[in-house]
Amino acid sequence: MSKKRIVIIGASSAIAEHCARLWAREAADFLLAGRDLARVQRVADDLRVRSPQSDVQTVQIDFLDVDAIAALAQQAAQSVIDIVLIAHGDLPVQQSCEQDIHLAEAALQINGLSPALFAEAFAKQLAQQGHGTLALIGSVAGDRGRKANYVYGAGKGMVERYTQGLQHRFAYTDIKIVLVKPGPTATPMTAHLPSGGLAAVDEVARATVKAIEAGKPVAYVPKKWQLIMLIVQHLPRWIFHKLNI
Ligand SMILES: NC(=O)c1ccc[n+]([C@@H]2O[C@H](COP(=O)([O-])OP(=O)(O)OC[C@H]3O[C@@H](n4cnc5c(N)ncnc54)[C@H](OP(=O)(O)O)[C@@H]3O)[C@@H](O)[C@H]2O)c1
């Protein structure tokens, strides 16, 4: 089996880090990108200890700088890329977004626009290369707008629509586009929430890596969220609007 080369955008994310640990078991090489180099270096140092055979590189980037995104993708593709995982996201306080439109703007940019642009930039490189897997982490929150988190959910909905378009574009090619939709998971993003009902991050990472390796178009993790969201999506409006979710 040849060594994989994996690019992770938002590499300091807990879910992404746990995915990287699984890939490190097979001595993959990594390019880890984040907004805060020190946080990404910490992840890189840990991976180097776990897998001394892995080549682990790090890069700091502004996640809203379109030119920097394009340049990073181009630079990353100087060597063959097997997998790109776009993992970053930020869960804002919904009520704060309702009070301050700039918070809503920032949340829409980092959860929707930024991952879409990273996906577009890396899709261009994978298209030139002719093969590879591009995976994005969306969310069950993107499945239907809810009053509890529709600003975040709208960003994730954009990721889903973008992913669908890329899947259509690359259908019947050797380029796989994967959308992973976690349910609530115990990571720093949800540290303020009651821990009951949160999935364990290593369980979510295992399912994420499995979906990526299989090139699955859409993967709910844990799987039970597929049924839950099927119901939520199909609830008639008159019932849905009575729910406090
Ligand atoms: N945890 C959940 O319940 C859950 C559920 C569904 C989907 N997701 C999605 O899963 C993905 C991973 O999240 P996680 O749970 O692993 O959370 P996490 O550990 O809090 O990681 C969030 C990541 O996003 C990065 N990030 C946040 N705001 C950013 C910004 N403005 N610019 C650049 N990077 C930014 C963080 O960078 P820093 O380390 O520099 O802060 C970190 O790498 C996200 O896309 C999230 O939306 C999570």
Ligand as a Chemical Component Dictionary entry (heavy atoms), coordinates in Angstrom:
data_LIG
# 
_chem_comp.id                   LIG 
_chem_comp.type                 NON-POLYMER 
_chem_comp.pdbx_formal_charge   0 
_chem_comp.three_letter_code    LIG 
# 
loop_
_chem_comp_atom.comp_id 
_chem_comp_atom.atom_id 
_chem_comp_atom.alt_atom_id 
_chem_comp_atom.type_symbol 
_chem_comp_atom.charge 
_chem_comp_atom.model_Cartn_x 
_chem_comp_atom.model_Cartn_y 
_chem_comp_atom.model_Cartn_z 
_chem_comp_atom.pdbx_ordinal 
LIG N1  N1  N 0  -18.704 19.437 17.457 1  
LIG C1  C1  C 0  -19.920 19.319 16.935 2  
LIG O1  O1  O 0  -20.932 19.087 17.622 3  
LIG C2  C2  C 0  -20.109 19.435 15.441 4  
LIG C3  C3  C 0  -21.338 19.024 14.891 5  
LIG C4  C4  C 0  -21.526 19.141 13.531 6  
LIG C5  C5  C 0  -20.509 19.638 12.733 7  
LIG N2  N2  N 1  -19.337 20.039 13.295 8  
LIG C6  C6  C 0  -18.313 20.574 12.403 9  
LIG O2  O2  O 0  -17.146 19.804 12.537 10 
LIG C7  C7  C 0  -16.019 20.605 12.159 11 
LIG C8  C8  C 0  -14.942 20.460 13.213 12 
LIG O3  O3  O 0  -15.410 21.048 14.434 13 
LIG P1  P1  P 0  -14.965 20.521 15.853 14 
LIG O4  O4  O 0  -16.181 19.988 16.500 15 
LIG O5  O5  O -1 -13.765 19.657 15.727 16 
LIG O6  O6  O 0  -14.651 21.886 16.599 17 
LIG P2  P2  P 0  -13.330 22.558 17.152 18 
LIG O7  O7  O 0  -12.439 21.560 17.795 19 
LIG O8  O8  O 0  -13.801 23.720 17.948 20 
LIG O9  O9  O 0  -12.571 23.059 15.828 21 
LIG C9  C9  C 0  -12.998 24.173 15.102 22 
LIG C10 C10 C 0  -11.935 24.441 14.057 23 
LIG O10 O10 O 0  -12.349 25.536 13.237 24 
LIG C11 C11 C 0  -11.309 26.528 13.273 25 
LIG N3  N3  N 0  -11.887 27.860 13.170 26 
LIG C12 C12 C 0  -12.921 28.380 13.872 27 
LIG N4  N4  N 0  -13.121 29.652 13.513 28 
LIG C13 C13 C 0  -12.198 29.942 12.573 29 
LIG C14 C14 C 0  -11.870 31.106 11.805 30 
LIG N5  N5  N 0  -12.569 32.246 11.946 31 
LIG N6  N6  N 0  -10.846 31.033 10.928 32 
LIG C15 C15 C 0  -10.142 29.901 10.786 33 
LIG N7  N7  N 0  -10.387 28.762 11.473 34 
LIG C16 C16 C 0  -11.407 28.789 12.353 35 
LIG C17 C17 C 0  -10.626 26.341 14.608 36 
LIG O11 O11 O 0  -9.334  26.952 14.601 37 
LIG P3  P3  P 0  -8.591  27.364 15.986 38 
LIG O12 O12 O 0  -8.071  26.084 16.587 39 
LIG O13 O13 O 0  -7.506  28.262 15.529 40 
LIG O14 O14 O 0  -9.618  28.025 16.859 41 
LIG C18 C18 C 0  -10.588 24.813 14.665 42 
LIG O15 O15 O 0  -9.567  24.325 13.830 43 
LIG C19 C19 C 0  -16.545 22.022 11.976 44 
LIG O16 O16 O 0  -16.774 22.255 10.602 45 
LIG C20 C20 C 0  -17.865 21.984 12.711 46 
LIG O17 O17 O 0  -18.770 22.958 12.219 47 
LIG C21 C21 C 0  -19.105 19.933 14.618 48 
# 
loop_
_chem_comp_bond.comp_id 
_chem_comp_bond.atom_id_1 
_chem_comp_bond.atom_id_2 
_chem_comp_bond.value_order 
_chem_comp_bond.pdbx_ordinal 
LIG N1  C1  SING 1  
LIG C1  O1  DOUB 2  
LIG C1  C2  SING 3  
LIG C2  C3  SING 4  
LIG C2  C21 DOUB 5  
LIG C3  C4  DOUB 6  
LIG C4  C5  SING 7  
LIG C5  N2  DOUB 8  
LIG N2  C6  SING 9  
LIG N2  C21 SING 10 
LIG C6  O2  SING 11 
LIG C6  C20 SING 12 
LIG O2  C7  SING 13 
LIG C7  C8  SING 14 
LIG C7  C19 SING 15 
LIG C8  O3  SING 16 
LIG O3  P1  SING 17 
LIG P1  O4  DOUB 18 
LIG P1  O5  SING 19 
LIG P1  O6  SING 20 
LIG O6  P2  SING 21 
LIG P2  O7  DOUB 22 
LIG P2  O8  SING 23 
LIG P2  O9  SING 24 
LIG O9  C9  SING 25 
LIG C9  C10 SING 26 
LIG C10 O10 SING 27 
LIG C10 C18 SING 28 
LIG O10 C11 SING 29 
LIG C11 N3  SING 30 
LIG C11 C17 SING 31 
LIG N3  C12 SING 32 
LIG N3  C16 SING 33 
LIG C12 N4  DOUB 34 
LIG N4  C13 SING 35 
LIG C13 C14 SING 36 
LIG C13 C16 DOUB 37 
LIG C14 N5  SING 38 
LIG C14 N6  DOUB 39 
LIG N6  C15 SING 40 
LIG C15 N7  DOUB 41 
LIG N7  C16 SING 42 
LIG C17 O11 SING 43 
LIG C17 C18 SING 44 
LIG O11 P3  SING 45 
LIG P3  O12 DOUB 46 
LIG P3  O13 SING 47 
LIG P3  O14 SING 48 
LIG C18 O15 SING 49 
LIG C19 O16 SING 50 
LIG C19 C20 SING 51 
LIG C20 O17 SING 52 
# 
